[in-house]
């Protein structure tokens, strides 16, 4: 039950971000290049992503490879990093269900192993300490003799 809640939370957040930078972690020569991927959906714990079809035929590429995704969008106060194994989908049944797919896109199915969710809010760790430091700074500043400024 909690796994379903985690996947639902992840899917909601990924829908907000929509795009990620994909880093292919394979050393194989015949691999998909690093680039931009588009989030499609979460299904049974797997992420479905679409990526632009490179010039070569997809059969020439490595079919299963390690990948790292970095989901980020300007103006959103969180980002998500996902590490796992991606597979190029060649199953006709899955492709037929994805009506948004066309010849210019390849569908990837990713099984995540590590998901890192990070909020970027600028939170002060010790606001009382900051207030205390400001109080002392202003107090000492008033004790130091300096030039008096007059309005001209």
C-alpha positions in Angstrom: 0.0 0.0 0.0 2.8 2.5 0.9 4.6 1.6 -2.4 1.5 2.6 -4.3 1.4 5.9 -2.4 5.1 6.5 -3.2 4.5 5.7 -6.9 1.5 8.0 -7.0 3.5 10.8 -5.4 6.3 10.2 -7.8 4.0 10.3 -10.8 2.3 13.5 -9.7 5.7 15.2 -9.3 7.1 13.9 -12.6 3.9 15.2 -14.4 4.8 18.6 -13.0 8.4 18.5 -14.3 7.6 16.6 -17.6 11.2 16.6 -18.9 14.6 15.2 -17.8 18.1 15.0 -19.0 19.1 11.4 -19.6 22.6 10.3 -19.0 23.4 6.9 -20.5 25.8 5.1 -18.1 26.9 2.4 -20.5 30.3 2.3 -22.1 29.0 0.5 -25.1 29.6 2.2 -28.5 26.1 1.4 -29.8 24.2 3.3 -27.1 21.6 6.0 -27.1 23.2 9.4 -26.8 22.6 11.6 -23.7 19.7 13.9 -24.2 16.3 15.1 -23.3 13.5 12.7 -22.4 9.9 13.3 -21.9 7.9 11.7 -19.1 4.9 9.7 -20.3 3.5 7.7 -17.2 4.2 5.4 -14.3 2.9 1.8 -14.7 3.5 -1.1 -12.3 6.5 0.7 -10.8 8.1 1.4 -14.2 8.6 4.7 -15.8 7.7 5.2 -19.5 9.6 7.9 -21.3 9.9 9.1 -24.8 13.1 10.3 -26.5 13.8 11.7 -29.9 14.7 9.0 -32.4 18.4 9.3 -33.4 19.5 8.9 -37.1 20.3 5.2 -36.8 17.8 2.4 -36.5 16.8 1.7 -32.9 17.7 -2.0 -33.5 21.4 -1.0 -33.8 21.4 0.4 -30.2 21.9 -1.4 -27.0 18.4 -2.6 -26.0 18.9 -2.6 -22.2 21.3 -0.1 -20.5 21.9 1.7 -17.2 20.6 5.2 -17.1 20.4 8.3 -14.8 17.7 10.9 -15.2 17.7 14.4 -13.8 14.2 15.9 -13.7 14.3 19.7 -13.3 12.1 22.6 -14.3 12.8 26.3 -13.7 10.4 27.9 -11.2 9.6 24.5 -9.5 10.9 24.2 -6.0 12.0 20.5 -6.3 14.0 18.2 -8.5 14.1 14.4 -8.9 17.0 12.2 -9.8 16.3 8.6 -10.9 18.8 5.8 -11.5 17.9 2.5 -13.0 17.8 0.3 -16.1 16.1 1.4 -19.3 14.9 -0.8 -22.1 13.9 0.3 -25.6 10.3 -0.8 -26.0 9.7 -2.9 -29.1 6.5 -4.6 -27.9 3.8 -3.8 -30.4 1.0 -4.0 -27.7 2.6 -1.3 -25.6 3.4 0.9 -28.6 -0.2 0.7 -29.8 -1.5 1.8 -26.4 0.8 4.9 -26.5 -1.1 7.0 -29.1 1.2 10.0 -28.6 4.2 8.0 -30.0 5.2 8.6 -33.6 8.1 7.8 -35.9 10.3 10.6 -34.5 10.2 9.2 -30.9 11.4 6.1 -29.2 9.6 4.7 -26.1 11.8 3.7 -23.2 10.7 1.6 -20.2 12.7 2.3 -17.1 12.9 0.2 -13.9 14.1 2.6 -11.2 16.5 1.4 -8.5 17.1 4.7 -6.7 14.8 7.7 -6.7 16.1 10.9 -5.0 13.5 13.7 -4.4 15.0 17.0 -3.2 13.2 20.3 -2.3 15.2 23.5 -3.1 13.5 25.8 -0.6 15.9 28.2 1.0 15.2 27.4 4.7 17.3 28.9 7.4 18.6 26.2 9.7 18.8 28.4 12.9 16.7 31.6 12.4 17.1 32.4 16.2 20.9 32.4 15.8 20.7 34.7 12.7 18.5 37.1 14.7 21.0 37.0 17.6 24.0 37.7 15.3 22.1 40.6 13.8 21.3 42.0 17.2 25.0 41.9 18.3 26.2 43.3 15.0 23.9 46.3 15.2 24.8 46.8 18.9 28.6 46.9 18.2 28.1 49.0 15.1 26.5 51.7 17.3 29.4 51.6 19.8 32.1 52.4 17.2 32.6 56.1 16.7 32.4 57.2 13.1 31.7 60.1 11.0 28.3 61.7 11.4 26.4 62.2 8.1 24.3 65.3 7.5 21.6 65.6 4.9 22.6 68.1 2.3 
